[in-house]
Amino acid sequence: MTAANPSTPNLASLADELERTLKLRTPPFGMKLLASAESLKAIPKLRRPQAVHTMDQIVAQAARLGWTLGVTAGDLVGDQCRAVVGLGGQDAAWYAGQPMAGVWFATVEDSARHQAAMEVVPVGRHEALVVAPLAKWGGFGAGQDEPDIALFYATPGAMIYFINGLQWSGYQRFDWSVVGESSCADSWGRALKTRQPSLSIPCFAERRYGGVLDDEMLMALPVADIARALAGMRALAKNGLRYPFAQYGIQQDVRAGMGVSYPKGSA
């Protein structure tokens, strides 16, 4: 790898702090869309799939094996995977949803409503996509020092603490959707499209083909939001609010504990 651009955030440090703070089982990773497939050749130590995969498998190889991977439409199985990241699909046949009728949904009409509800990157703007552990970004060069979005898997408890960190300063309410099957549209699809924090409950395909564990959720968001959440979690930790959460006991007198965690009179 080449030396990192001085203006690029220290992504390895961000990734390390996030792992330590949330006790993550797998490191965070980044994802970037490329306008040209030729751009893949400029990325050092890039792996290209040797078989046809789901996008879930590509993500898993980056998150769980630590690989840097580049894919084009031909590497992905079917238009459902391609459509979410803008590498295919999104035509009349895809929106009709016929293949899902009778399998995931009762009628063709239900399938079509599902397809229309998915958050997807507009097709035709990109030819390739790169996925790599967040710590590896910063040295790819050619304007690819930072991913479009960062992602990480975590338990529900870790996720709510991360969200608390995001809300520490500049509070905003978060509203997320659940499309059900193809819920990668709720995470990387939505985040790539909107550049907004996007939380999802990984679907059947992500768990069956992507190795996602039963208690894992997925967050996708811009790198700057990870830095913001980490700052918020540091502030929370100074107030004694840390992850993992210490259990107080379901039959204890709650007043002593509440006096530490909440202001007087709030409960």
C-alpha positions in Angstrom: 0.0 0.0 0.0 1.0 3.6 -0.5 1.2 6.1 2.3 -2.2 7.4 3.5 -3.3 10.9 2.4 -2.7 13.3 5.4 -6.2 14.7 4.9 -7.8 11.3 5.3 -9.1 10.4 8.7 -7.1 7.7 10.5 -9.5 4.9 9.7 -7.4 2.3 11.3 -7.6 4.2 14.7 -11.3 4.7 14.2 -11.9 1.0 13.5 -9.8 0.0 16.5 -11.6 2.3 18.9 -15.0 1.2 17.6 -14.0 -2.5 18.0 -12.8 -1.9 21.6 -15.7 0.2 22.7 -18.5 -2.0 21.4 -16.6 -5.4 21.9 -17.2 -6.2 18.2 -16.7 -9.8 17.1 -15.7 -8.7 13.6 -13.9 -5.5 12.5 -15.8 -2.7 10.8 -15.5 -2.5 7.0 -16.0 0.0 4.2 -17.8 0.0 0.9 -17.2 2.2 -2.2 -18.9 2.4 -5.6 -16.7 3.0 -8.6 -17.7 4.6 -11.9 -15.4 2.4 -13.9 -14.5 -1.3 -13.5 -11.0 -0.3 -14.7 -10.5 1.5 -11.4 -10.3 -1.9 -9.7 -6.8 -2.5 -11.2 -5.4 0.4 -9.3 -6.2 -1.0 -5.9 -3.4 -2.9 -4.2 -3.9 -6.5 -3.0 -7.4 -6.6 -4.4 -9.1 -10.0 -4.7 -11.6 -10.7 -7.5 -14.2 -13.4 -6.9 -13.4 -16.8 -8.5 -17.0 -17.9 -8.3 -20.5 -16.3 -8.5 -21.5 -15.0 -5.1 -24.3 -13.1 -3.4 -23.4 -9.6 -2.2 -23.9 -11.0 1.3 -20.9 -13.4 0.7 -18.7 -10.6 -0.6 -19.5 -8.5 2.5 -18.8 -11.5 4.7 -15.4 -12.1 3.1 -14.4 -8.6 3.9 -15.8 -8.5 7.4 -14.9 -12.0 8.6 -11.9 -12.9 6.5 -10.3 -9.4 6.3 -10.2 -9.4 2.5 -10.2 -6.5 0.0 -12.6 -7.4 -2.8 -13.8 -5.8 -6.0 -16.9 -6.9 -7.8 -18.8 -6.1 -11.0 -22.3 -7.1 -12.0 -21.1 -10.5 -13.5 -19.7 -11.6 -10.1 -23.1 -11.4 -8.4 -25.9 -13.9 -8.6 -29.1 -12.4 -10.1 -30.5 -8.9 -10.2 -31.7 -8.8 -6.6 -28.1 -8.5 -5.4 -27.0 -6.2 -8.3 -30.0 -3.9 -7.9 -29.3 -2.9 -4.3 -25.9 -1.5 -5.1 -26.8 -0.1 -8.5 -25.0 -2.6 -10.7 -28.1 -4.1 -12.4 -31.8 -4.9 -12.2 -34.2 -2.1 -11.6 -36.0 -2.7 -14.9 -39.7 -3.6 -15.3 -39.2 -7.3 -14.7 -37.2 -6.7 -11.5 -39.8 -4.3 -10.1 -42.6 -6.8 -11.0 -41.0 -9.3 -8.5 -42.4 -12.4 -10.1 -39.7 -14.8 -8.8 -40.6 -14.0 -5.2 -44.3 -14.6 -5.5 -45.4 -17.7 -3.8 -41.9 -18.0 -2.1 -41.6 -14.9 0.0 -44.9 -13.2 -0.7 -48.4 -14.4 -1.2 -49.1 -12.7 -4.5 -47.3 -11.0 -7.4 -48.8 -7.7 -6.2 -47.2 -8.2 -2.7 -43.8 -9.0 -4.4 -44.1 -5.8 -6.5 -44.8 -3.7 -3.4 -41.7 -5.2 -1.8 -39.5 -4.4 -4.7 -40.8 -0.8 -4.8 -40.1 -0.4 -1.1 -36.4 -1.3 -1.3 -33.8 1.5 -1.0 -31.4 1.0 -3.9 -28.6 2.9 -5.6 -29.8 4.2 -9.0 -28.6 1.9 -11.7 -26.3 3.0 -14.5 -23.9 5.3 -12.6 -21.3 2.7 -11.5 -19.6 -0.4 -12.8 -17.9 -1.8 -9.8 -17.8 -1.9 -6.0 -15.0 -2.4 -3.5 -15.4 -3.8 0.0 -12.5 -3.9 2.5 -11.9 -3.8 6.3 -12.0 -0.2 7.4 -8.5 -0.3 8.7 -7.2 -1.0 5.2 -8.6 2.1 3.6 -6.4 5.2 3.5 -3.7 3.7 1.2 -5.6 2.8 -1.9 -4.8 6.0 -3.7 -6.4 7.3 -6.9 -9.1 9.1 -4.9 -10.1 6.0 -3.1 -8.6 6.7 0.3 -12.0 6.7 2.0 -15.1 4.5 1.5 -18.5 5.9 0.7 -19.8 4.2 3.8 -18.6 2.2 6.8 -20.4 -0.8 8.2 -20.2 -3.1 11.2 -22.1 -5.9 12.8 -23.0 -5.7 16.5 -25.5 -7.0 19.1 -28.6 -5.0 19.9 -27.0 -3.8 23.1 -24.0 -2.5 21.4 -26.1 -0.9 18.7 -28.2 1.1 21.1 -25.1 2.4 22.8 -23.6 3.4 19.5 -26.8 5.2 18.7 -26.7 6.9 22.1 -23.2 8.1 21.1 -24.6 9.5 17.8 -27.3 11.4 19.6 -25.1 12.9 22.3 -24.4 16.1 20.3 -26.7 17.4 17.6 -29.5 15.1 18.7 -31.8 13.7 16.0 -34.4 11.0 16.0 -33.7 8.1 13.7 -36.4 6.3 11.7 -35.4 3.1 9.9 -37.4 0.8 7.7 -37.7 -3.0 7.5 -38.4 -4.4 4.0 -38.0 -8.0 5.3 -36.3 -10.2 2.8 -33.5 -8.3 1.0 -32.9 -6.2 4.1 -29.5 -5.3 2.8 -31.5 -2.6 1.1 -32.2 -1.2 4.7 -28.4 -1.1 5.4 -25.9 -0.7 2.6 -28.5 0.1 0.0 -30.0 3.0 2.0 -26.7 4.3 3.3 -25.0 4.3 -0.2 -28.1 6.0 -1.6 -28.7 8.6 1.1 -25.4 8.8 3.1 -27.5 8.6 6.3 -27.0 6.2 9.2 -28.9 3.1 8.3 -29.7 0.2 10.8 -31.0 -3.2 9.6 -32.1 -6.6 10.9 -30.1 -8.8 8.5 -32.4 -11.1 6.5 -32.4 -14.8 5.7 -29.9 -14.5 2.8 -27.5 -12.5 4.9 -27.6 -15.2 7.7 -27.6 -18.2 5.4 -25.0 -17.0 2.8 -23.3 -14.2 4.6 -22.5 -15.9 7.9 -24.4 -13.3 10.0 -25.0 -14.6 13.5 -28.5 -14.8 15.0 -28.0 -11.9 17.5 -26.2 -9.5 15.0 -27.6 -6.3 13.6 -25.9 -4.2 10.9 -25.2 -0.5 10.8 -24.1 1.3 7.7 -23.2 5.0 7.7 -20.6 7.6 6.6 -17.2 7.4 8.3 -17.7 10.9 9.8 -20.6 9.6 11.8 -18.5 6.9 13.4 -16.1 9.6 14.6 -19.1 11.5 15.9 -20.5 8.5 17.7 -17.2 7.6 19.3 -16.9 11.2 20.7 -20.4 10.7 22.1 -19.6 7.4 23.6 -16.5 8.8 25.3 -18.7 11.5 26.9 -21.2 8.9 28.0 -18.4 6.8 29.5 -17.3 9.7 31.7 -20.9 9.8 33.1 -20.5 6.1 34.0 -22.6 4.9 31.0 -20.5 2.2 29.3 -20.9 -0.9 27.2 -21.5 -3.7 28.1 -24.2 -2.6 30.5 -23.8 -3.9 34.0 -26.9 -5.7 35.2 -28.5 -4.1 38.2 -30.9 -6.8 39.2 -34.6 -7.2 38.6 -35.6 -7.3 42.3 -33.3 -4.6 43.7 -34.5 -1.3 45.1 -33.9 0.8 42.0 -33.4 4.2 43.6 -29.7 4.0 44.1 -29.0 3.0 40.5 -31.4 5.5 39.0 -29.8 8.3 41.0 -26.6 7.7 39.1 -27.9 7.1 35.6 -30.7 9.7 35.5 -31.3 13.2 36.9 -33.4 13.5 40.1 -37.1 13.4 39.5 -36.9 12.0 35.9 -38.2 8.6 36.8 
